Amino acid sequence: MIKIGLVGKEEAIVSLSKCARRMGSGELDIFATPALVALMEASAINSLSGKLGINQTTVGISMGVKHTSPTPTGMTVFAESELVEIDGRRLVFKITAYDKSGVIGSAVHERMIVDKDKILEKANEKMKK
């Protein structure tokens, strides 16, 4: 059952593949904002594990993110999400990300509950145009 207060977590080690230089979002070998967004999104997805119908999934529809502190390669980062609002099929999460020194970012993330077959059908229709 999906309810307010569900929490999720995701962690990763900052490797060169997750750095700004490699991801095309900057010139430095520090944790990239696109990698932070993916980490945050994964924490929200993890909170829903086992809570959706057999043919349901969620898709991200918005992410308002602040990346407030740099993290070097080799350090572990993690994100914690909390479901704070449910509006029909729309779910809203507050997410905070950390490294061992403290907070590195925050976000408000919205996801929509969708039918897997219908969303794939809608995507594939684009190929016919």
ROSE-281043 format. One line per 4 residues: number of its first residue (from 1); their letters; for each residue x, y, z of N, C-alpha, C, O. Coordinates in nm, 3 decimals, decimal comma. Example, Ala and Ser with C-alpha at 12.3 -4.5 7.8 and 13.67 -1.06 7.14 Angstrom:
REM ROSE-281043
1	AS	1,319:-0,569:0,780:1,230:-0,450:0,780:1,320:-0,330:0,780:1,424:-0,332:0,846 ~ 1,285:-0,225:0,708:1,367:-0,106:0,714:1,290:0,003:0,787:1,341:0,114:0,804
***
This chain:
REM ROSE-281043
1	MIKI	0,083:-0,119:0,000:0,000:0,000:0,000:0,088:0,125:0,000:0,181:0,136:0,079 ~ 0,058:0,215:-0,087:0,133:0,340:-0,095:0,071:0,440:0,002:-0,049:0,468:-0,003 ~ 0,154:0,494:0,090:0,104:0,590:0,187:0,209:0,695:0,218:0,329:0,672:0,202 ~ 0,163:0,810:0,263:0,251:0,919:0,303:0,351:0,866:0,406:0,315:0,788:0,495
5	GLVG	0,474:0,910:0,394:0,577:0,870:0,489:0,665:0,757:0,443:0,764:0,725:0,509 ~ 0,632:0,694:0,329:0,721:0,589:0,276:0,860:0,647:0,255:0,875:0,760:0,207 ~ 0,962:0,571:0,290:1,099:0,618:0,273:1,177:0,523:0,183:1,147:0,403:0,175 ~ 1,276:0,578:0,116:1,364:0,499:0,032:1,505:0,551:0,042:1,528:0,665:0,083
9	KEEA	1,601:0,467:0,006:1,741:0,506:0,012:1,815:0,445:-0,105:1,781:0,336:-0,152 ~ 1,915:0,515:-0,151:2,005:0,463:-0,255:2,143:0,518:-0,225:2,157:0,632:-0,180 ~ 2,245:0,437:-0,249:2,382:0,485:-0,230:2,470:0,442:-0,346:2,440:0,348:-0,419 ~ 2,580:0,514:-0,360:2,675:0,485:-0,467:2,812:0,538:-0,427:2,823:0,626:-0,341
13	IVSL	2,914:0,483:-0,488:3,049:0,536:-0,473:3,076:0,626:-0,593:3,045:0,589:-0,707 ~ 3,131:0,742:-0,568:3,160:0,836:-0,675:3,280:0,784:-0,755:3,394:0,795:-0,712 ~ 3,250:0,728:-0,871:3,352:0,681:-0,964:3,369:0,784:-1,074:3,289:0,877:-1,085 ~ 3,471:0,769:-1,154:3,493:0,864:-1,264:3,374:0,868:-1,359:3,346:0,973:-1,417
17	SKCA	3,304:0,756:-1,375:3,189:0,754:-1,466:3,073:0,839:-1,413:2,982:0,873:-1,489 ~ 3,075:0,874:-1,285:2,970:0,956:-1,225:3,016:1,101:-1,206:2,949:1,180:-1,140 ~ 3,131:1,136:-1,264:3,187:1,270:-1,248:3,146:1,363:-1,362:3,114:1,319:-1,473 ~ 3,148:1,491:-1,333:3,104:1,594:-1,427:3,179:1,587:-1,560:3,118:1,600:-1,666
21	RRMG	3,310:1,568:-1,556:3,388:1,563:-1,681:3,339:1,452:-1,773:3,324:1,473:-1,893 ~ 3,312:1,334:-1,718:3,268:1,219:-1,798:3,123:1,230:-1,842:3,086:1,180:-1,948 ~ 3,042:1,296:-1,761:2,898:1,304:-1,792:2,864:1,426:-1,877:2,749:1,445:-1,916 ~ 2,966:1,508:-1,906:2,943:1,624:-1,991:2,875:1,740:-1,922:2,816:1,826:-1,987
25	SGEL	2,882:1,744:-1,789:2,816:1,853:-1,717:2,915:1,946:-1,648:2,876:2,027:-1,564 ~ 3,042:1,935:-1,683:3,144:2,021:-1,625:3,282:1,972:-1,661:3,298:1,878:-1,738 ~ 3,381:2,036:-1,604:3,521:2,007:-1,639:3,596:1,932:-1,530:3,711:1,895:-1,550 ~ 3,534:1,909:-1,417:3,605:1,853:-1,302:3,566:1,709:-1,273:3,458:1,663:-1,309
29	DIFA	3,656:1,639:-1,206:3,629:1,502:-1,162:3,571:1,504:-1,022:3,632:1,458:-0,925 ~ 3,449:1,560:-1,012:3,369:1,559:-0,891:3,230:1,508:-0,927:3,192:1,505:-1,044 ~ 3,155:1,466:-0,826:3,022:1,409:-0,846:2,936:1,502:-0,931:2,918:1,619:-0,897 ~ 2,884:1,450:-1,040:2,807:1,528:-1,136:2,662:1,545:-1,092:2,604:1,457:-1,029
33	TPAL	2,606:1,659:-1,127:2,465:1,683:-1,097:2,374:1,579:-1,164:2,281:1,532:-1,099 ~ 2,397:1,539:-1,291:2,312:1,434:-1,348:2,319:1,302:-1,270:2,219:1,231:-1,260 ~ 2,435:1,271:-1,214:2,447:1,150:-1,132:2,374:1,167:-1,000:2,316:1,071:-0,948 ~ 2,376:1,288:-0,945:2,300:1,316:-0,823:2,150:1,298:-0,847:2,080:1,240:-0,765
37	VALM	2,103:1,349:-0,960:1,961:1,335:-0,995:1,923:1,187:-1,005:1,820:1,146:-0,953 ~ 2,006:1,107:-1,071:1,979:0,963:-1,085:1,976:0,895:-0,948:1,891:0,809:-0,924 ~ 2,069:0,932:-0,860:2,072:0,876:-0,725:1,945:0,910:-0,649:1,887:0,824:-0,582 ~ 1,902:1,035:-0,660:1,780:1,079:-0,592:1,657:1,007:-0,646:1,572:0,962:-0,569
41	EASA	1,650:0,996:-0,778:1,536:0,929:-0,840:1,530:0,783:-0,796:1,422:0,730:-0,768 ~ 1,646:0,718:-0,789:1,651:0,577:-0,745:1,601:0,561:-0,602:1,537:0,461:-0,570 ~ 1,630:0,659:-0,516:1,581:0,647:-0,378:1,429:0,650:-0,373:1,368:0,577:-0,294 ~ 1,367:0,734:-0,457:1,220:0,739:-0,462:1,164:0,608:-0,517:1,066:0,556:-0,464
45	INSL	1,224:0,557:-0,622:1,180:0,430:-0,680:1,191:0,318:-0,576:1,101:0,234:-0,565 ~ 1,300:0,316:-0,502:1,320:0,212:-0,400:1,212:0,215:-0,293:1,176:0,110:-0,239 ~ 1,160:0,332:-0,262:1,057:0,342:-0,158:0,928:0,271:-0,201:0,846:0,234:-0,117 ~ 0,910:0,254:-0,331:0,787:0,194:-0,384:0,800:0,044:-0,411:0,705:-0,018:-0,459
49	SGKL	0,914:-0,013:-0,381:0,938:-0,154:-0,408:0,832:-0,241:-0,340:0,812:-0,235:-0,219 ~ 0,765:-0,323:-0,422:0,662:-0,413:-0,373:0,529:-0,348:-0,341:0,439:-0,413:-0,287 ~ 0,514:-0,221:-0,374:0,392:-0,149:-0,338:0,299:-0,123:-0,457:0,188:-0,072:-0,438 ~ 0,342:-0,156:-0,578:0,263:-0,129:-0,698:0,198:-0,256:-0,751:0,241:-0,367:-0,719
53	GINQ	0,094:-0,240:-0,832:0,029:-0,353:-0,896:0,123:-0,422:-0,993:0,227:-0,366:-1,030 ~ 0,088:-0,543:-1,033:0,176:-0,626:-1,116:0,213:-0,562:-1,249:0,324:-0,583:-1,298 ~ 0,124:-0,484:-1,309:0,154:-0,421:-1,437:0,173:-0,270:-1,422:0,158:-0,195:-1,519 ~ 0,206:-0,226:-1,301:0,227:-0,083:-1,277:0,374:-0,052:-1,256:0,452:-0,137:-1,212
57	TTVG	0,410:0,070:-1,288:0,541:0,124:-1,257:0,521:0,273:-1,235:0,409:0,324:-1,244 ~ 0,629:0,343:-1,205:0,621:0,488:-1,198:0,721:0,549:-1,294:0,824:0,490:-1,325 ~ 0,687:0,667:-1,341:0,778:0,743:-1,427:0,797:0,881:-1,364:0,704:0,938:-1,308 ~ 0,918:0,932:-1,376:0,945:1,065:-1,325:0,883:1,169:-1,415:0,892:1,159:-1,538
61	ISMG	0,820:1,271:-1,355:0,760:1,378:-1,435:0,820:1,514:-1,401:0,806:1,608:-1,480 ~ 0,886:1,527:-1,286:0,957:1,652:-1,257:1,060:1,629:-1,148:1,047:1,538:-1,065 ~ 1,164:1,713:-1,150:1,268:1,707:-1,048:1,322:1,849:-1,029:1,385:1,904:-1,119 ~ 1,296:1,906:-0,914:1,353:2,035:-0,878:1,467:2,009:-0,782:1,444:1,977:-0,665
65	VKHT	1,592:2,022:-0,831:1,707:1,978:-0,753:1,803:2,094:-0,726:1,821:2,183:-0,808 ~ 1,863:2,090:-0,607:1,972:2,180:-0,570:2,093:2,093:-0,536:2,085:2,006:-0,449 ~ 2,204:2,119:-0,604:2,330:2,048:-0,578:2,420:2,148:-0,507:2,475:2,238:-0,571 ~ 2,434:2,133:-0,377:2,492:2,240:-0,295:2,634:2,217:-0,244:2,692:2,308:-0,185
69	SPTP	2,691:2,099:-0,266:2,825:2,072:-0,216:2,895:1,969:-0,303:2,833:1,869:-0,341 ~ 3,023:1,990:-0,337:3,096:1,896:-0,422:3,140:1,772:-0,344:3,164:1,777:-0,224 ~ 3,148:1,659:-0,416:3,196:1,534:-0,357:3,304:1,477:-0,447:3,284:1,467:-0,568 ~ 3,421:1,439:-0,390:3,531:1,387:-0,471:3,510:1,240:-0,509:3,425:1,171:-0,452
73	TGMT	3,589:1,195:-0,605:3,585:1,054:-0,642:3,627:0,969:-0,523:3,707:1,010:-0,439 ~ 3,571:0,849:-0,518:3,603:0,754:-0,413:3,514:0,763:-0,290:3,511:0,670:-0,210 ~ 3,442:0,873:-0,275:3,357:0,889:-0,157:3,219:0,828:-0,183:3,172:0,828:-0,297 ~ 3,156:0,777:-0,080:3,021:0,723:-0,090:2,920:0,836:-0,073:2,935:0,922:0,013
77	VFAE	2,818:0,834:-0,157:2,707:0,928:-0,149:2,579:0,848:-0,131:2,570:0,734:-0,176 ~ 2,480:0,908:-0,066:2,351:0,841:-0,056:2,240:0,943:-0,053:2,258:1,058:-0,014 ~ 2,123:0,898:-0,096:2,003:0,982:-0,098:1,893:0,913:-0,020:1,878:0,791:-0,026 ~ 1,817:0,993:0,053:1,702:0,943:0,127:1,578:1,020:0,081:1,578:1,143:0,076
81	SELV	1,474:0,945:0,046:1,351:1,006:-0,001:1,238:0,979:0,098:1,239:0,881:0,172 ~ 1,141:1,070:0,096:1,020:1,050:0,174:0,901:1,093:0,090:0,900:1,202:0,032 ~ 0,801:1,007:0,082:0,678:1,038:0,011:0,597:1,136:0,097:0,558:1,104:0,209 ~ 0,573:1,257:0,042:0,508:1,361:0,121:0,370:1,399:0,070:0,294:1,467:0,139
85	EIDG	0,335:1,355:-0,052:0,203:1,389:-0,106:0,159:1,283:-0,205:0,239:1,232:-0,284 ~ 0,030:1,250:-0,200:-0,033:1,161:-0,297:-0,154:1,234:-0,353:-0,241:1,278:-0,277 ~ -0,158:1,248:-0,485:-0,271:1,313:-0,553:-0,313:1,224:-0,668:-0,267:1,241:-0,781 ~ -0,400:1,128:-0,640:-0,438:1,030:-0,741:-0,319:0,944:-0,776:-0,264:0,874:-0,690
89	RRLV	-0,277:0,948:-0,903:-0,161:0,870:-0,948:-0,029:0,945:-0,931:0,077:0,887:-0,953 ~ -0,035:1,074:-0,893:0,085:1,157:-0,879:0,140:1,146:-0,737:0,067:1,163:-0,639 ~ 0,270:1,118:-0,729:0,338:1,104:-0,601:0,447:1,210:-0,590:0,519:1,235:-0,686 ~ 0,458:1,274:-0,474:0,557:1,379:-0,454:0,652:1,336:-0,341:0,609:1,298:-0,233
93	FKIT	0,782:1,344:-0,370:0,885:1,305:-0,276:0,974:1,424:-0,240:1,005:1,507:-0,325 ~ 1,015:1,431:-0,114:1,123:1,520:-0,073:1,245:1,432:-0,057:1,239:1,325:0,004 ~ 1,357:1,477:-0,113:1,478:1,395:-0,114:1,597:1,479:-0,066:1,612:1,595:-0,104 ~ 1,681:1,417:0,017:1,805:1,480:0,061:1,919:1,384:0,031:1,907:1,263:0,054
97	AYDK	2,029:1,438:-0,020:2,148:1,358:-0,051:2,264:1,401:0,038:2,275:1,518:0,077 ~ 2,350:1,304:0,069:2,459:1,325:0,164:2,587:1,259:0,115:2,584:1,164:0,037 ~ 2,700:1,310:0,164:2,825:1,235:0,167:2,868:1,234:0,314:2,793:1,280:0,400 ~ 2,987:1,183:0,344:3,024:1,171:0,486:3,042:1,305:0,555:3,048:1,312:0,678
101	SGVI	3,051:1,412:0,477:3,066:1,545:0,536:2,933:1,614:0,563:2,929:1,715:0,633 ~ 2,823:1,561:0,508:2,692:1,622:0,531:2,608:1,629:0,406:2,627:1,553:0,311 ~ 2,514:1,722:0,406:2,420:1,737:0,295:2,492:1,789:0,170:2,571:1,883:0,176 ~ 2,462:1,724:0,056:2,518:1,770:-0,072:2,410:1,817:-0,169:2,441:1,876:-0,272
105	GSAV	2,284:1,790:-0,136:2,177:1,833:-0,225:2,040:1,799:-0,172:2,024:1,720:-0,078 ~ 1,939:1,861:-0,235:1,801:1,835:-0,198:1,714:1,847:-0,322:1,754:1,907:-0,422 ~ 1,595:1,789:-0,314:1,506:1,791:-0,430:1,362:1,768:-0,389:1,333:1,711:-0,284 ~ 1,274:1,815:-0,475:1,134:1,774:-0,474:1,113:1,702:-0,607:1,141:1,757:-0,713
109	HERM	1,065:1,581:-0,600:1,055:1,494:-0,718:0,913:1,440:-0,730:0,855:1,392:-0,632 ~ 0,857:1,449:-0,849:0,723:1,396:-0,875:0,733:1,275:-0,967:0,808:1,275:-1,064 ~ 0,654:1,173:-0,934:0,644:1,053:-1,016:0,497:1,025:-1,040:0,412:1,061:-0,959 ~ 0,467:0,961:-1,153:0,330:0,925:-1,188:0,320:0,773:-1,198:0,404:0,709:-1,261
113	IVDK	0,218:0,717:-1,136:0,192:0,573:-1,148:0,128:0,549:-1,284:0,029:0,613:-1,319 ~ 0,186:0,457:-1,361:0,137:0,427:-1,496:0,127:0,277:-1,517:0,188:0,198:-1,446 ~ 0,048:0,240:-1,618:0,039:0,102:-1,665:0,157:0,078:-1,759:0,176:0,153:-1,855 ~ 0,235:-0,026:-1,733:0,354:-0,054:-1,814:0,322:-0,069:-1,962:0,389:-0,010:-2,047
117	DKIL	0,221:-0,148:-1,995:0,186:-0,173:-2,135:0,142:-0,044:-2,205:0,182:-0,019:-2,319 ~ 0,061:0,035:-2,138:0,011:0,159:-2,199:0,121:0,260:-2,224:0,122:0,326:-2,327 ~ 0,214:0,273:-2,129:0,322:0,372:-2,148:0,416:0,328:-2,260:0,465:0,412:-2,335 ~ 0,441:0,198:-2,271:0,525:0,148:-2,380:0,456:0,166:-2,514:0,519:0,203:-2,613
121	EKAN	0,326:0,139:-2,517:0,249:0,158:-2,640:0,253:0,304:-2,684:0,272:0,334:-2,802 ~ 0,236:0,393:-2,590:0,238:0,537:-2,621:0,376:0,579:-2,674:0,385:0,656:-2,769 ~ 0,481:0,528:-2,613:0,617:0,559:-2,661:0,641:0,504:-2,800:0,697:0,572:-2,886 ~ 0,599:0,380:-2,823:0,622:0,317:-2,953:0,541:0,379:-3,065:0,580:0,372:-3,181
125	EKMK	0,429:0,441:-3,032:0,347:0,511:-3,134:0,428:0,621:-3,201:0,403:0,654:-3,317 ~ 0,522:0,677:-3,132:0,605:0,784:-3,188:0,689:0,736:-3,307:0,723:0,814:-3,395 ~ 0,722:0,607:-3,307:0,801:0,552:-3,417:0,720:0,544:-3,546:0,778:0,538:-3,655 ~ 0,590:0,544:-3,535:0,503:0,532:-3,653:0,479:0,665:-3,722:0,421:0,669:-3,830
129	K	0,522:0,774:-3,661:0,497:0,908:-3,717:0,607:0,949:-3,811:0,602:1,059:-3,867
***
